[in-house]
Structure formats: C-alpha cells, structure tokens
C-alpha cells in the first residue's frame, strides 16, 4: 500500500495512475473531499499533511509514503518531525519527498524554508528515504492559457532566459519507480527537462502545437511582480523573479536523473504542450 499526498495536483494525479497501472494499492490523500467513486485500486482519504494526528490513521500499515507540500502547506503546519515520527510509528517502510532544486542552488531562500525543514526531517527520521528536487514545472505555462485562448498572446518577463523546465508527469514517473523499487534509499535526485527553453521559445512551441501564431510580449520585472502578486505571496515573488531573470549556472543545467531512472529521455516542453493543448485552445 502506498500513500500519495497532493493527490489532486499535477504530480499526484499521474503518480496515482502510474502506481495503479503497476498493480499497487494506493491511498490518495487530499485536504479537500475527493470523488465518491475512486478508480479500482485507489482509496481516498481526506487528511491534512500539516497535522500528524490527521495523518496517523492514513499511514497505518502502508509500505511507502509520498510527501508533496504545496500551496498553504508551504507556509504552515506542525514541525515536520511530527509527521515523520508518525510515519515511523505507523510502520512506513519508505518515504519519498518532492522538494525543489532551489534547496541546493539557493539554500537561504526564504520561500523554501518549509521544504528545507522537511528535507532535514526526512533525513533524520531513520526511515529509508529518497528526495526528489525538481526544477521549474513545465505546467507553470498554464498561467498563459487564458491569454492564449483569448487573443493568442503570451505575457512573460525575461523572454530569452532559458531554464530546463520539467514535465510533472516525468516527476510522477520517477516517484512511481522510487516508491516501488529498491536501490534509491538515501539518494537525492534532481529532476529537469532535457533542454533549457526560454519563455519566448515556449510561446513558439504553443504556437506550433496550435497551428496558429502566438505573440510573445515581454513584461518588465515590475509588471511581472504586479501580476504575480495577484496569486503569489509577496515574500516569494522577488526570489522567483531572480531565478527567472538571473538563474545560476546550476539552475540552467540539465540533470541526467530522469533519463537514468526511467531509461528514456525526459519529456521536452513541446511534448508537455502537445499533451496539454486543450487548455490553450
């Protein structure tokens, strides 16, 4: 039995599908109510990853535990050690944490303090663990979907700064492997796409997939800040813009880990666009 938190997100959904396809029994955890008719092999549980007491009954008797912090969970909750202690007491045999590449490249980043806390707790738990440090998500391009649908335009800052964004489905595929197979305990993997791609080239990929011209409009840093403030905590925005506009060399490098674990190349941004095209039509 494998517990997957963040079950409704861009990583959780394909991860659950991959695990079920591999014949695993899955407990899909979300803070929100989930569908009444789950797929075969999936049991839904409503629980809060920020509360160990909430998670205790979910963790009883499971073999592996996938931890994904997102949204509000990146800013609140009990000490991470409480959750890991609960997992150990419940007999969990393996823990996989989805973290961020930023914890390696910018270890002092205020926006990722909670993830650093969880990395430390996982390492100190005494449980076999694997940490997945993901780069930027290809699915962040969903932020452009409305403007692409409305007038075939992409608005973004730093149009020619390229980063190797990763397909969330690749993160899920890697997680499915390390949750099920031996040989990954104590490892930290960095997950990126197969090539660095700029926002301007991302817009071109969307244009090619649609078969229609998509115009790229470059925002100033100030305009991008104002836009992000509509949906992102203020203290997170400057660091995010620093990465997008002035990435460190390590943040622009392509990691081999996706290909090493999956025995296939990582999915390019164009591949993610093709699969996600309905959102932009």
TIFI-483125 format. One record per atom (N, C-alpha, C): residue in one letter; y, x, z negated. Coordinates in steps of 0.1 Angstrom, whole numbers, padded with zeros to 4 digits, always signed. Each point is the difference from the previous one (the first is absolute). Layout:
<atoms>
AYXZ
...
</atoms>
This chain:
<atoms>
X-0012+0008+0000
X+0012-0008+0000
X+0012+0009+0000
X+0010-0004+0008
X+0012+0008+0002
X+0012-0009-0003
X+0009+0004-0008
X+0013-0007-0003
X+0011+0006+0009
X+0007-0009+0007
X+0011+0004+0008
X+0012-0008-0004
X+0010+0008-0005
X+0013-0006-0004
X+0009+0001+0013
X+0011-0008-0001
X+0009-0001+0012
X-0007-0007+0011
X-0009-0010-0003
X-0009-0006+0010
X+0007-0007+0011
X+0013-0004-0001
X+0006-0007+0010
X+0009+0008+0009
X+0000+0013-0002
X+0010+0009+0008
X-0006+0006+0012
X+0008+0009+0006
X-0003+0006+0013
X-0012+0010-0001
X-0003+0005-0012
X-0011+0008-0003
X-0012-0008-0005
X+0003-0008-0010
X-0010-0008-0007
X-0009-0009+0009
X+0007-0007+0009
X-0008-0009+0009
X-0010+0007+0009
X+0005+0011+0007
X-0011+0007+0008
X-0010+0007-0008
X+0004+0005-0012
X-0010+0007-0009
X-0011-0010-0004
X+0004-0012-0004
X-0010-0010-0003
X-0009-0003+0011
X+0005-0001+0012
X-0008-0003+0012
X-0010+0011+0003
X+0005+0013-0002
X-0009+0011+0003
X-0011+0001-0010
X+0003-0003-0013
X-0010+0001-0010
X-0011-0011+0002
X+0005-0012+0003
X-0010-0011+0002
X-0008+0003+0012
X+0006+0005+0011
X-0008+0004+0012
X-0011+0010-0004
X+0003+0009-0010
X-0009+0010-0004
X-0011-0005-0009
X+0001-0013-0003
X-0010-0006-0009
X+0004+0000-0015
X+0012+0003-0004
X+0004+0001-0014
X+0004-0014-0005
X-0002-0002-0013
X+0006-0011-0007
X+0014+0004-0005
X+0010-0009+0002
X+0014+0004-0003
X+0006-0010-0009
X+0008+0005-0010
X+0009-0009-0007
X+0014+0003+0004
X+0006-0010+0006
X+0014+0002+0006
X+0010-0005-0010
X+0008+0009-0005
X+0009-0003-0011
X+0015-0001+0005
X+0006-0011-0005
X+0014-0002+0004
X+0007-0007-0012
X+0013+0002-0002
X+0007-0007-0010
X+0003-0015+0004
X+0000-0002+0013
X+0002-0014+0005
X-0014-0006+0003
X+0000-0014-0001
X-0012-0007+0003
X-0005+0004+0014
X-0013+0001+0002
X-0006+0003+0013
X-0007-0012+0006
X-0004+0001+0012
X-0006-0011+0007
X-0013-0005-0008
X-0002-0013+0001
X-0011-0007-0008
X-0013+0003+0006
X+0000+0004+0013
X-0013+0002+0007
X-0001+0014+0005
X-0003+0010-0008
X-0001+0013+0004
X-0011+0003+0009
X+0001+0011+0008
X-0011+0004+0009
X-0012+0004-0008
X-0011-0001+0007
X-0013+0003-0007
X+0000+0015-0004
X-0004+0002-0013
X+0000+0013-0005
X+0013+0004-0008
X+0009-0010-0001
X+0013+0003-0006
X+0002-0011-0011
X+0003+0005-0012
X+0004-0009-0011
X+0015+0003-0003
X+0008-0010-0001
X+0014+0002-0003
X+0003-0001-0015
X+0009+0008-0005
X+0004+0000-0014
X+0015+0002-0001
X+0007-0009-0008
X+0014+0001-0002
X+0002+0008-0013
X+0006+0011+0002
X+0003+0009-0012
X+0012+0009+0003
X+0005+0006-0010
X+0012+0009+0001
X-0004+0014-0003
X+0002+0009+0010
X-0003+0014-0001
X+0008+0007-0011
X+0012-0006-0003
X+0008+0005-0011
X-0004-0003-0014
X-0011-0008-0001
X-0005-0004-0013
X-0015+0003-0001
X-0004+0010-0008
X-0014+0003-0002
X-0008-0011-0005
X+0006-0008-0009
X-0008-0012-0005
X-0003-0010+0011
X+0009-0001+0009
X-0002-0009+0012
X-0011+0005+0009
X-0002+0013+0000
X-0009+0006+0009
X-0014+0002-0006
X-0001+0000-0013
X-0013+0003-0006
X-0012-0008+0005
X+0001-0013+0000
X-0011-0008+0005
X-0003+0002+0015
X+0010+0004+0007
X-0002+0003+0015
X-0009+0012+0002
X+0002+0010-0009
X-0006+0013+0001
X-0014+0001-0005
X-0004-0010-0008
X-0014+0001-0006
X-0011+0001+0011
X-0008+0011-0001
X-0011+0001+0008
X+0002+0004+0014
X+0012+0005+0004
X+0003+0004+0013
X-0003+0015+0002
X-0003+0003+0013
X-0003+0014+0003
X+0013+0009+0003
X+0009-0006+0008
X+0012+0007+0004
X+0012-0009+0000
X+0012+0007-0002
X+0012-0007-0003
X+0011+0006+0009
X+0006-0008+0009
X+0011+0004+0008
X+0013-0004-0006
X+0009+0009-0003
X+0013-0003-0006
X+0011+0002+0010
X+0007-0011+0002
X+0011+0000+0009
X+0012-0007-0007
X+0011+0008-0002
X+0012-0005-0006
X+0010-0003+0011
X+0006-0011-0001
X+0011-0004+0010
X+0010-0009-0006
X+0011-0001+0006
X+0011-0009-0004
X+0004+0002-0015
X+0000-0010-0008
X+0005+0001-0014
X-0009+0009-0008
X-0013+0001+0004
X-0009+0009-0008
X+0004+0014+0000
X+0009+0004+0010
X+0004+0014+0000
X+0011+0002-0010
X+0004-0010-0007
X+0011+0001-0010
X-0003-0005-0014
X-0011-0007-0002
X-0003-0005-0013
X-0014+0000-0003
X-0004-0003-0012
X-0014-0001-0005
X-0003+0010-0011
X-0011-0002-0006
X-0005+0008-0011
X-0002+0015+0005
X-0001+0009-0010
X-0004+0013+0004
X-0012+0001+0009
X+0000+0008+0010
X-0011+0001+0009
X-0013+0003-0007
X+0001+0008-0011
X-0012+0003-0008
X-0007-0012-0005
X+0007-0011-0003
X-0006-0012-0005
X-0010-0005+0010
X+0004-0001+0013
X-0009-0005+0010
X-0012+0009+0002
X+0002+0013+0000
X-0011+0009+0003
X-0009+0000-0012
X+0005-0001-0012
X-0009-0002-0012
X-0009-0012+0001
X+0006-0011+0005
X-0007-0013+0002
X-0011+0002+0010
X+0003+0007+0011
X-0010+0002+0010
X-0011+0009-0005
X+0003+0010-0008
X-0011+0008-0005
X-0009-0008-0010
X+0007-0008-0008
X-0008-0008-0010
X-0009-0010+0007
X+0005-0005+0012
X-0008-0010+0007
X-0012+0006+0008
X+0000+0013+0000
X-0011+0007+0007
X+0002+0003+0015
X+0013-0001+0004
X+0003+0004+0014
X-0004+0014+0003
X-0006+0002+0011
X-0006+0013+0004
X+0009+0008+0009
X+0009-0006+0006
X+0009+0007+0010
X+0013-0007+0002
X+0011+0008+0000
X+0013-0005+0002
X+0007+0006+0012
X+0006-0008+0008
X+0008+0005+0012
X+0014-0006-0002
X+0010+0009+0000
X+0014-0003-0001
X+0007+0002+0013
X+0007-0010+0005
X+0009+0002+0011
X+0014+0004-0005
X+0004+0012+0003
X+0012+0006-0004
X+0009+0003+0012
X+0009+0009-0002
X+0010+0003+0011
X+0001+0015+0002
X+0001+0004+0013
X+0003+0014+0003
X+0012+0006-0007
X+0009-0009-0004
X+0013+0004-0006
X-0003+0007-0014
X-0012-0004-0006
X-0003+0007-0013
X-0003+0014+0002
X-0004+0004+0012
X-0002+0015+0003
X+0013+0006+0005
X+0007-0007+0009
X+0012+0007+0006
X+0012-0001-0008
X+0002-0011-0008
X+0012-0002-0008
X-0004-0005-0014
X-0006+0009-0008
X-0006-0003-0013
X+0010-0006-0010
X+0013+0002+0003
X+0010-0005-0010
X+0006-0014+0005
X-0005-0006+0010
X+0006-0012+0006
X-0001-0011-0011
X+0012-0006-0003
X+0000-0011-0010
X-0008-0012+0005
X+0000-0003+0013
X-0007-0012+0005
X-0015+0000-0002
X-0006+0012-0002
X-0014+0001+0000
X-0005+0005-0014
X+0008-0002-0010
X-0004+0004-0014
X-0012-0008-0004
X-0001-0013+0003
X-0012-0007-0005
X-0013+0004+0007
X+0001+0004+0013
X-0012+0005+0007
X-0004+0014-0006
X+0010+0008-0004
X-0003+0013-0006
X-0007-0003-0013
X+0004-0010-0008
X-0006-0003-0012
X-0015-0004+0002
X-0002-0008+0010
X-0014-0004+0003
X-0008+0012+0005
X+0005+0008+0008
X-0007+0012+0004
X-0005+0008-0012
X+0009+0002-0010
X-0003+0008-0012
X-0011-0007-0008
X+0001-0014-0001
X-0009-0007-0008
X-0014+0000+0007
X+0000-0001+0013
X-0013+0000+0007
X-0007+0014-0002
X+0008+0011+0001
X-0006+0013-0001
X-0005+0002-0014
X+0007-0006-0010
X-0004+0003-0014
X-0010-0010-0006
X-0004-0009+0009
X-0009-0011-0005
X-0014+0004-0003
X-0004+0011+0005
X-0014+0003-0001
X-0010-0007+0009
X+0006-0008+0009
X-0008-0007+0010
X+0000+0008+0013
X-0010-0001+0008
X+0001+0005+0014
X+0011-0007+0007
X+0008+0008+0007
X+0012-0006+0006
X+0003+0006+0014
X+0007-0007+0008
X+0005+0005+0013
X+0015-0006+0001
X+0009+0008+0004
X+0014-0004+0002
X+0003+0001+0015
X+0005-0011+0005
X+0005-0001+0014
X+0015+0000+0000
X+0006+0011+0005
X+0014+0001+0001
X+0004-0004+0015
X+0006-0011+0002
X+0003-0005+0013
X+0014+0004+0004
X+0002+0003+0013
X+0014+0001+0005
X+0006-0013+0002
X+0011-0001+0008
X+0006-0012+0003
X-0009-0010+0008
X+0001-0012-0003
X-0009-0010+0007
X+0006-0004+0014
X-0009-0001+0010
X+0004-0005+0013
X+0005-0014-0002
X-0006-0008-0009
X+0003-0014-0002
X+0015-0002-0005
X+0007+0011-0004
X+0014-0002-0003
X+0008-0005+0011
X-0006+0002+0012
X+0007-0005+0013
X+0000-0015+0000
X-0008-0007-0008
X+0002-0015-0001
X+0014-0004-0004
X+0008+0009-0006
X+0013-0003-0003
X+0009-0003+0012
X-0005+0005+0012
X+0007-0002+0012
X-0004-0013+0008
X-0011-0006-0005
X-0006-0011+0007
X+0010-0011+0004
X+0008-0004-0010
X+0009-0011+0002
X+0011+0003+0011
X+0005+0012+0000
X+0010+0004+0010
X-0006+0002+0014
X-0013+0005+0000
X-0007+0001+0013
X-0002-0014+0005
X-0005-0009-0008
X-0003-0013+0005
X+0013-0007+0005
X+0011+0002-0007
X+0012-0007+0003
X+0008+0005+0012
X+0001+0013+0001
X+0008+0006+0011
X-0005+0013+0005
X-0013+0003-0003
X-0006+0012+0005
X+0008+0013-0003
X+0003+0001-0013
X+0008+0011-0005
X-0006+0005-0013
X+0000+0014-0002
X-0004+0006-0012
X+0012+0007-0006
X+0003-0002-0012
X+0011+0007-0007
X-0006+0009-0011
X+0003+0013+0001
X-0005+0009-0010
X+0009+0013+0000
X+0000+0007-0012
X+0008+0012+0000
X-0009+0012+0005
X+0006+0011+0002
X-0007+0013+0003
X-0009-0002+0011
X+0005-0004+0012
X-0008-0004+0011
X-0010+0010+0005
X+0004+0013-0001
X-0009+0011+0006
X-0007+0008-0011
X+0000-0004-0012
X-0008+0007-0010
X-0014-0006-0001
X-0010+0009+0002
X-0014-0005+0002
X-0008+0003-0013
X-0008-0010-0003
X-0010+0001-0011
X-0013-0005+0004
X-0011+0005-0005
X-0014-0004+0004
X-0004-0012-0008
X+0005-0012+0003
X-0003-0012-0007
X-0015-0003+0001
X-0005-0006-0010
X-0015-0003+0000
X-0002-0015+0001
X-0010-0004+0007
X-0005-0013+0001
X-0006-0005-0013
X+0004-0011-0006
X-0006-0004-0013
X-0015-0003+0002
X-0004-0003+0012
X-0015-0002+0002
X-0007+0013-0001
X+0006+0011+0003
X-0007+0013-0002
X-0001+0003-0015
X+0011-0003-0007
X-0001+0002-0015
X-0012-0008-0006
X-0001-0013+0005
X-0011-0008-0005
X-0013+0005+0004
X-0001+0006+0012
X-0013+0005+0005
X-0004+0012-0009
X+0010+0009-0003
X-0003+0012-0008
X-0004-0005-0014
X+0007-0009-0006
X-0003-0006-0013
X-0014-0005-0001
X-0004-0007+0011
X-0013-0006+0000
X-0011+0011-0001
X+0003+0011+0007
X-0010+0011-0001
X-0001+0006-0013
X+0012+0004-0006
X+0000+0007-0013
X-0004-0009-0012
X+0001-0013+0002
X-0004-0009-0010
X-0016-0001-0001
X-0006+0002+0012
X-0014-0002+0001
X-0009+0012+0000
X+0006+0011+0005
X-0008+0012+0002
X+0003+0011-0010
X-0010+0009-0003
X+0002+0011-0008
X+0007+0012+0007
X+0004+0010-0007
X+0006+0011+0006
X+0015+0001+0000
X+0007-0011-0006
X+0014+0000+0001
X+0006+0001-0014
X-0008+0001-0010
X+0005+0000-0014
X+0009+0013-0002
X+0012-0003-0007
X+0009+0011-0003
X+0009+0004+0012
X-0001-0007+0011
X+0007+0004+0012
X+0013-0008+0001
X+0010+0006+0006
X+0013-0007+0004
X+0001+0002+0015
X+0001-0011+0007
X+0002+0000+0014
X+0013-0005+0004
X+0006+0007+0010
X+0013-0005+0006
X-0003-0007+0013
X+0005-0012+0001
X-0003-0009+0012
X+0012-0002+0008
X+0000+0004+0013
X+0011-0002+0009
X-0006-0004+0014
X+0009-0004+0009
X-0004-0002+0013
X-0002+0013+0008
X-0004-0001+0013
X-0004+0011+0007
X+0011+0008+0006
X+0012-0005-0001
X+0012+0007+0006
X+0013-0006-0006
X+0010+0009-0001
X+0013-0005-0005
X+0007-0008+0011
X+0006-0011-0004
X+0006-0009+0010
X+0013-0005-0006
X+0011+0000+0009
X+0013-0004-0005
X+0002-0015+0001
X+0010-0005-0007
X+0003-0014+0002
X+0003-0004+0014
X+0007+0009+0008
X+0003-0003+0014
X-0013-0001+0008
X-0010+0009-0003
X-0013-0001+0007
X-0008-0012-0005
X+0002-0004-0012
X-0007-0011-0005
X+0005-0013+0008
X+0013-0001+0002
X+0005-0011+0007
X-0005+0000+0014
X-0002+0012+0006
X-0005+0001+0014
X-0015-0005+0000
X-0007+0003-0010
X-0014-0004-0001
X-0001-0015-0001
X+0009-0006-0007
X+0001-0015-0001
X+0003-0006+0014
X+0010+0006+0006
X+0004-0004+0013
X-0011+0000+0010
X-0008+0011+0000
X-0011+0002+0010
X-0011-0011-0003
X-0002-0002-0013
X-0011-0010-0003
X+0004-0014+0004
X+0013-0003-0002
X+0005-0013+0004
X+0002-0002+0015
X+0002+0012+0007
X+0002-0001+0014
X+0015-0005+0003
X+0008+0002-0010
X+0014-0004+0002
X+0009+0011-0007
X+0012+0001+0005
X+0010+0010-0005
X+0003-0003-0015
X-0001+0009-0009
X+0005-0001-0013
X+0011+0011-0003
X+0011-0004-0003
X+0012+0009-0002
X+0000+0006-0014
X+0002+0013-0001
X+0001+0006-0013
X+0014+0002-0004
X+0004-0004-0012
X+0014+0001-0005
X-0001+0009-0012
X+0007+0011+0000
X-0001+0009-0012
X+0011-0004-0010
X-0005-0002-0012
X+0009-0003-0011
X+0005+0012-0007
X+0012-0001-0006
X+0005+0011-0008
X-0008+0000-0013
X+0001+0010-0008
X-0007+0000-0013
X+0006-0011-0009
X+0013-0002+0001
X+0006-0010-0008
X-0004-0014+0003
X-0001-0003+0013
X-0005-0013+0005
X-0015-0002-0004
X-0008+0011+0001
X-0014-0001-0004
X-0001-0003-0015
X+0008+0007-0008
X+0000-0002-0014
X+0003-0015-0003
X+0011-0005+0006
X+0003-0014-0003
X-0011-0010+0004
X-0007+0003+0011
X-0011-0008+0004
X-0012+0000-0009
X-0003+0013-0005
X-0011+0001-0009
X+0002-0006-0013
X+0013-0001-0004
X+0004-0005-0013
X-0004-0015-0001
X-0002-0007+0011
X-0004-0014+0000
X-0014-0002-0005
X-0009+0011+0000
X-0014-0003-0003
X-0006+0012-0008
X+0008+0010-0003
X-0005+0012-0007
X+0008+0004-0012
X-0006+0004-0011
X+0008+0004-0012
X+0010+0011+0003
X+0012-0001-0005
X+0011+0009+0003
X-0004+0015-0003
X-0008+0002-0011
X-0003+0014-0003
X-0010+0006+0009
X-0007-0008+0009
X-0010+0005+0009
X+0006+0004+0014
X+0012-0006+0003
X+0005+0001+0013
X+0005+0014+0004
X+0007+0007-0008
X+0004+0014+0004
X-0011+0009+0003
X-0011+0000-0008
X-0011+0008+0002
X-0007-0003+0013
X-0001-0013+0003
X-0007-0005+0012
X+0008+0005+0012
X+0013-0001+0000
X+0009+0004+0011
X-0001+0015+0001
X-0002+0008-0011
X-0001+0014+0001
X-0013+0004+0008
X-0010-0007-0003
X-0013+0003+0007
X+0001-0004+0015
X+0006-0011+0003
X+0001-0005+0014
X+0010+0009+0008
X+0010+0005-0007
X+0010+0008+0007
X-0001+0015+0000
X-0005+0005-0011
X-0002+0014-0002
X-0013+0003-0006
X-0011-0003+0007
X-0013+0002-0006
X-0003+0015-0002
X-0008+0003-0010
X-0005+0014-0002
X-0010+0003+0011
X-0003+0013+0002
X-0009+0003+0010
X-0014-0005-0003
X-0004-0001-0013
X-0013-0005-0004
X-0001-0015+0003
X+0011-0007+0000
X+0000-0014+0003
X-0001-0003+0015
X+0002+0010+0008
X-0001-0002+0015
X-0013+0005+0005
X-0008+0006-0009
X-0013+0006+0005
X-0011-0011+0001
X-0009+0002+0009
X-0011-0009+0002
X-0011+0005-0009
X-0006-0009-0008
X-0011+0004-0008
X-0013-0003+0007
X-0010+0009-0002
X-0013-0003+0007
X-0009-0009-0008
X+0004-0005-0011
X-0010-0006-0009
X-0005-0013+0005
X+0008-0008+0007
X-0005-0013+0006
X-0012+0003+0009
X+0003+0010+0009
X-0011+0003+0010
X-0012+0006-0006
X+0002+0008-0010
X-0011+0007-0007
X-0009-0011-0007
X+0006-0010-0006
X-0008-0009-0008
X-0006-0011+0009
X+0007-0004+0011
X-0004-0011+0008
X-0008+0005+0013
X+0000+0013+0002
X-0006+0006+0012
X+0005-0007+0013
X+0013-0002+0000
X+0008-0005+0011
X+0014+0003-0002
X+0008+0001+0011
X+0014+0002-0002
X+0007-0011-0007
X+0011+0003-0007
X+0008-0010-0006
X+0007-0009+0011
X+0003-0012-0004
X+0005-0010+0010
X+0015+0004+0003
X+0004+0001+0012
X+0014+0003+0003
X+0008-0013-0002
X+0014+0002-0001
X+0008-0011-0002
X-0001-0011+0011
X-0002+0005+0012
X-0002-0010+0011
X-0012-0008-0002
X-0011+0005-0006
X-0012-0008-0003
X+0003-0010-0010
X+0008+0003-0010
X+0004-0010-0010
X+0008-0011+0006
X+0009+0004+0009
X+0008-0010+0007
X-0008-0010+0008
X-0010+0005+0007
X-0008-0008+0009
X-0007-0010-0009
X-0006+0004-0011
X-0007-0009-0009
X+0010-0010-0007
X+0012+0004-0002
X+0010-0009-0007
X+0010-0007+0009
X-0003+0000+0013
X+0010-0004+0009
X+0004-0015-0002
X-0008-0009-0004
X+0005-0014-0002
X+0012-0001-0009
X+0002+0009-0010
X+0011-0001-0008
X+0013+0003+0007
X+0000+0006+0012
X+0012+0004+0007
X+0003-0009+0012
X-0009-0009+0003
X+0002-0008+0012
X+0009-0012-0003
</atoms>
